[in-house]
Amino acid sequence: MTDEIITSEAVSSSSELNSSSRIICRVCQKQFSQYTCPRCNTRYCSLPCYKSHSLRCTESFMRENVMEELQHLQPDDGSKQKMLDILKRFHSEDEADIMYEDDSPLSEETIQKVLSGNQINFEDLSAEEKKHFQRAVASGELSKLIKPWEPWWSKPSAKYISLGQDGTQLVQPLVKEDTAVSSEDGIESDPLHDVPLGPNSPLPSVNKLSAAGPSPLLAVHLVDIMYSYCFTLRLYNGDWQSDPIGSATVLLSVSSVLGQGGQPETVLEALSHCMEQTCSPAFRHMGGLQFALGLINDTITLLHLDTPALVCMLCDLRRLIQHTEKDLKSEKFCKSKSSEIKTKLKSAERKVYFIMCWVHEQPQEAWSSIAAIVEAEKSRLVEFVGSKTSVPKMKKVQNEGKPLIKEVE
């Protein structure tokens, strides 16, 4: 035989053998072989030669080794019993957790009201249920259940709103005959629509509403109203209909034009007042200065939309006010307080309707110009405030008969 098999003992004493008795590697044909493949008995000298001598041979060898190891890992009766005990223990713990979770803080009576679809107010809860509810609110547990609201002015459909030449809605929704109409427009804000519906009746010319010409400050007042509208909708997650009176109260407190009869003369003055209210203790929980800057971005987004979008926004705001006026008639309020709110709402509705008619007559180029002014004032406010957490208070001063705005130190 030409191939002589050398045992490990012979390899260890290779110094005693001559070179003619050693076998050359069958793979590389360069080195003396020291190993033999356990499957095909091929002689090789190193690991690279073993891997390359036959891929099918090495893979099958590894597969056999793995299968053999897996067979050794098959559980016996003792290990199976241990696994069953562990599963039983976890199952009993899960049942205990379920029983604990079923221990609801709500009474059986309250649960039945919810299941039957009845509306439940905070006053309907028991003292213990009120405590649990307030704890859930304070911990933020309830906020996790509220789906984040996407403003309608940020949706793609807001860029394609179309109204008639007279400002009316081109497509009218069907209104049931037995449905009471609470607004002069005859259209309720439909949550199924991406954007608020426009007016139902034609918008008259501004010249027919007032003998005097429109004020040159209407654009500034519009910024105040838009900011306050965006604030109210974000505060109520887009659903002002859930609490019209509360929504209108917020609107009047933020807007100096609608709530206080204010006449801001510059965009900076209008934004400063709105931001000051946003950062006040009453609304600081909404996010303070960062939330206020976000509302300015909302205002800029609305201004970059076409005129129909602004008309729909003002129309939605008018419906909010009309709903509030209707609810105030049915609610029991203090006479003095109710009279004061009604007076403000009546004045606010007239202003919103007048500005809506004025907006309808303006060209698209007007809004891009106002948006640029708002963006510039926002940059100034950001640069001035810097790391501060409050907004500078502004006041009017007179300088040679010209109204100016000055920061209050």
C-alpha positions, 0 to 999 in steps of 0.5 A, spaced: 500 500 500 502 506 498 498 510 503 500 508 510 496 510 516 499 513 521 496 513 528 497 518 533 502 515 537 506 515 531 505 522 529 508 524 536 514 520 535 515 523 528 522 524 529 524 517 529 521 516 522 524 518 516 520 522 511 518 517 506 514 514 511 509 520 512 503 522 508 502 528 504 495 532 505 490 530 499 487 537 499 493 542 498 498 537 496 504 541 500 504 539 507 504 532 511 497 530 513 496 529 520 489 528 520 483 523 517 476 525 515 472 521 520 467 520 514 471 519 508 478 517 511 481 523 507 488 525 509 488 533 511 493 537 514 489 543 517 482 546 518 482 550 512 483 543 508 478 540 512 473 545 510 475 545 503 476 537 502 468 536 501 463 541 503 457 536 503 461 531 507 463 537 512 455 539 513 453 532 514 458 531 519 456 537 523 448 535 522 449 529 525 453 532 531 447 537 532 442 531 531 446 527 536 446 533 541 439 534 541 437 527 542 441 528 548 437 534 550 430 530 550 427 531 557 425 525 561 419 524 566 422 528 571 424 535 567 417 534 564 414 534 571 418 540 573 415 544 567 408 542 568 409 545 576 412 551 573 406 552 568 401 551 573 404 556 578 404 561 573 397 560 571 394 561 578 398 567 578 394 570 572 388 568 575 389 572 581 391 578 577 385 577 573 381 577 579 384 583 582 383 587 575 376 585 576 376 589 582 373 595 579 373 602 583 366 603 579 360 601 583 355 596 579 350 601 578 355 606 575 357 600 570 350 598 568 349 605 566 355 605 562 353 599 559 346 601 557 349 607 554 347 613 558 351 619 559 354 619 566 357 626 569 362 627 575 356 629 580 353 622 578 359 618 581 360 616 588 365 619 593 370 613 592 369 613 585 370 621 584 377 620 588 379 614 583 377 619 577 381 624 580 387 620 581 387 617 574 387 624 572 392 627 576 397 621 574 395 622 567 392 615 566 386 617 563 390 621 558 393 615 555 385 613 553 384 619 549 386 619 541 391 624 539 387 629 535 389 632 528 387 639 527 383 639 521 387 645 518 393 640 517 390 635 513 391 635 506 383 636 504 384 643 508 388 645 501 382 644 497 376 647 500 371 650 495 366 655 496 361 658 492 362 665 489 357 668 494 361 664 500 356 658 501 358 651 501 357 648 494 355 641 497 350 641 502 349 636 507 342 632 508 338 635 514 333 631 517 326 634 518 325 633 525 332 636 527 332 642 530 336 647 527 340 652 532 344 656 528 342 661 522 346 657 517 342 651 518 349 647 518 352 643 524 359 642 525 359 635 522 365 630 525 365 626 519 367 632 515 375 633 515 374 640 515 368 645 518 362 646 513 362 653 510 356 658 511 349 656 508 347 663 506 350 667 502 355 672 505 353 680 504 358 685 502 362 689 508 359 695 505 352 693 506 353 691 513 357 698 515 356 705 513 363 706 515 369 702 511 372 696 514 378 698 519 385 697 517 386 693 523 382 687 521 388 683 519 391 684 526 384 682 529 384 676 525 390 674 528 388 674 535 381 670 533 385 665 529 390 664 535 384 663 540 380 659 535 386 654 535 387 654 542 380 652 544 380 647 539 387 644 542 384 644 549 378 641 547 381 636 543 377 638 537 371 637 540 368 644 542 361 641 542 362 637 548 362 643 552 360 649 548 359 654 554 366 652 557 369 652 550 366 659 549 369 661 556 376 659 554 375 663 547 373 669 550 379 669 556 384 668 550 382 673 545 382 680 547 378 682 541 372 678 542 372 677 550 375 684 552 373 689 546 380 690 545 383 693 539 390 691 538 394 695 533 400 691 531 401 683 530 406 683 536 401 686 540 395 681 539 400 675 539 403 678 546 396 678 549 394 671 547 401 668 549 400 671 556 394 668 557 396 661 554 402 662 559 397 664 565 396 659 571 389 657 568 392 654 562 400 653 564 398 645 564 397 646 556 405 647 555 406 654 557 411 658 552 412 652 547 405 651 547 404 658 545 409 658 540 405 652 537 399 655 536 402 661 532 405 655 528 397 653 527 395 660 525 401 661 520 398 654 517 391 657 517 394 663 513 397 659 508 391 656 506 386 659 501 380 664 503 375 658 503 379 655 509 379 661 513 371 662 512 370 655 514 374 657 520 370 663 522 364 659 520 365 654 525 367 659 530 360 662 529 357 656 530 361 655 537 358 662 539 351 660 537 351 653 541 353 657 547 348 662 547 343 656 546 345 652 552 345 659 556 338 659 555 337 652 558 342 652 563 341 655 570 346 661 571 347 667 576 343 672 573 349 677 573 354 672 570 349 670 565 348 677 563 355 679 562 357 672 558 351 673 553 353 680 552 360 678 550 357 673 546 353 677 542 358 682 541 363 676 539 358 673 534 357 680 530 365 681 530 366 674 527 360 675 522 363 681 520 370 679 519 368 673 515 364 677 510 371 681 510 375 675 509 371 673 503 372 679 499 380 679 500 385 676 495 389 670 496 395 674 496 393 678 503 394 672 507 401 670 505 403 677 507 400 677 513 403 670 514 410 673 513 408 678 518 406 673 523 412 669 522 417 675 523 414 677 529 414 670 532 422 670 530 422 676 534 419 673 540 423 667 540 429 671 540 427 676 545 424 670 550 430 666 549 430 661 555 425 665 559 419 661 561 414 667 561 412 672 555 413 680 556 407 684 557 406 689 552 402 696 553 400 702 549 404 709 550 403 715 546 409 718 543 407 725 539 401 722 537 403 716 534 401 709 538 406 705 540 407 698 543 412 698 549 415 692 554 413 693 561 419 691 565 
